[in-house]
Amino acid sequence: MLLNISLMIVIVAGLFLSIYGLQKKSQLPILSGGIAFLAPIMYFMGWMLILPLVPPIALVLSIIGIRKVNPA
């Protein structure tokens, strides 16, 4: 029970960190927030085998997010 509550707090913090990174046009908060957002979701869904792929997925999402915020 306490683990679930803690992971929900991490999901919310990751979402806020990603939004902050999009507002500031900074890739590092988007990457950190993406990892903090995706990892607990994968845990809740039972996809433990996909957990090592969370950082590359978050990196791709942060690159796409920066390109959409700052079109060059």
N, C-alpha and C positions, 0 to 999 in steps of 0.2 A: 504494500500500500504506500509506504513512504517512498519507495523507488519510483512508483508511477507519478506521484506528486512532484518529486524532484525532476523527473524527465519532462513533465509538462512545463515546469518553470524554465527549464533549459530550452524547450521549443519556443516559448514566448520570448525569451531573451534573444535567441537566435533570429527570430523574426524581426524584432526591434533593431538589432544590430545590422541586419541586412538592409532594412529601410533607411537607417542612418547612413550607411555606406552609399546607397543610391542617391540620397540627398546631397552628400558631400562629394560625390563622384570619386570615391576612393575604393579601390579593389580589395584592400585588406579587410575592412569590416564586412564587406559582402562575402568574402571567402570564409571568414571566421563564423559569421552568422549562418552561412549556408551549411557549414559542417555541423554547427550546434543545432540547426533546424532539422537536417536530414538524418543524422545518426539516431536520435531517439525514435523518429518515425519508422526507420528501418527495424529498430529493435521491437517496437510495438507490433509491427506487421509480421514479425517472426522471420525476417529475411536476414539472418545472421551471416549468411555466406556473402551477401552484398556489402556488408559493412566496410571491408577494405577498399571498396570502390567509391565510398562517400567523398573523400577528398578530391579525387579527379572530377567527379560529377560536380562538386561545389566550385571547383576551379573553372570548369567550362561555363557554369551558370554565371559566375562573377564576370568572366570575359564577355559573355553575351549581354549581361546587365550594363556593363560599362559602355559597350558599343551602342546600346539603345539610348543611354542617357547622354552620351557625348558623341554624336555622329561626326565623323571626320571626312 
